[in-house]
Amino acid sequence: MVAAALVGDVARASELDAALAGLHRQLFVEANPIPVKWVLAQMALIGSGLRLPLTPLSEAHHATVRAAARAAGVLA
């Protein structure tokens, strides 16, 4: 998205932004960075361990955040 914006491709940047909008909303269902770290762990980019004061993402939000990540194309 940034690369497209930097070369003036506003249409492509807007398209990518729109595709990520749902994920951006869902990444704030709990305090940042808890949902972000959960998605990164689901993507196997980081381990699942957390240090205090962070806590795990509430299980009530797993399905919603997972669905948003899949819709954005970051999770299979």
Secondary structure as a PSIPRED ss2 file (coil, helix, strand):
# PSIPRED VFORMAT (PSIPRED V4.0)

   1 M C   1.000  0.000  0.000
   2 V H   0.000  1.000  0.000
   3 A H   0.000  1.000  0.000
   4 A H   0.000  1.000  0.000
   5 A H   0.000  1.000  0.000
   6 L H   0.000  1.000  0.000
   7 V C   1.000  0.000  0.000
   8 G C   1.000  0.000  0.000
   9 D C   1.000  0.000  0.000
  10 V H   0.000  1.000  0.000
  11 A H   0.000  1.000  0.000
  12 R H   0.000  1.000  0.000
  13 A H   0.000  1.000  0.000
  14 S H   0.000  1.000  0.000
  15 E H   0.000  1.000  0.000
  16 L H   0.000  1.000  0.000
  17 D H   0.000  1.000  0.000
  18 A H   0.000  1.000  0.000
  19 A H   0.000  1.000  0.000
  20 L H   0.000  1.000  0.000
  21 A H   0.000  1.000  0.000
  22 G H   0.000  1.000  0.000
  23 L H   0.000  1.000  0.000
  24 H H   0.000  1.000  0.000
  25 R H   0.000  1.000  0.000
  26 Q H   0.000  1.000  0.000
  27 L C   1.000  0.000  0.000
  28 F C   1.000  0.000  0.000
  29 V C   1.000  0.000  0.000
  30 E C   1.000  0.000  0.000
  31 A C   1.000  0.000  0.000
  32 N C   1.000  0.000  0.000
  33 P C   1.000  0.000  0.000
  34 I H   0.000  1.000  0.000
  35 P H   0.000  1.000  0.000
  36 V H   0.000  1.000  0.000
  37 K H   0.000  1.000  0.000
  38 W H   0.000  1.000  0.000
  39 V H   0.000  1.000  0.000
  40 L H   0.000  1.000  0.000
  41 A H   0.000  1.000  0.000
  42 Q H   0.000  1.000  0.000
  43 M C   1.000  0.000  0.000
  44 A C   1.000  0.000  0.000
  45 L C   1.000  0.000  0.000
  46 I C   1.000  0.000  0.000
  47 G C   1.000  0.000  0.000
  48 S C   1.000  0.000  0.000
  49 G C   1.000  0.000  0.000
  50 L C   1.000  0.000  0.000
  51 R C   1.000  0.000  0.000
  52 L C   1.000  0.000  0.000
  53 P C   1.000  0.000  0.000
  54 L C   1.000  0.000  0.000
  55 T C   1.000  0.000  0.000
  56 P C   1.000  0.000  0.000
  57 L C   1.000  0.000  0.000
  58 S C   1.000  0.000  0.000
  59 E H   0.000  1.000  0.000
  60 A H   0.000  1.000  0.000
  61 H H   0.000  1.000  0.000
  62 H H   0.000  1.000  0.000
  63 A H   0.000  1.000  0.000
  64 T H   0.000  1.000  0.000
  65 V H   0.000  1.000  0.000
  66 R H   0.000  1.000  0.000
  67 A H   0.000  1.000  0.000
  68 A H   0.000  1.000  0.000
  69 A H   0.000  1.000  0.000
  70 R H   0.000  1.000  0.000
  71 A H   0.000  1.000  0.000
  72 A C   1.000  0.000  0.000
  73 G C   1.000  0.000  0.000
  74 V C   1.000  0.000  0.000
  75 L C   1.000  0.000  0.000
  76 A C   1.000  0.000  0.000
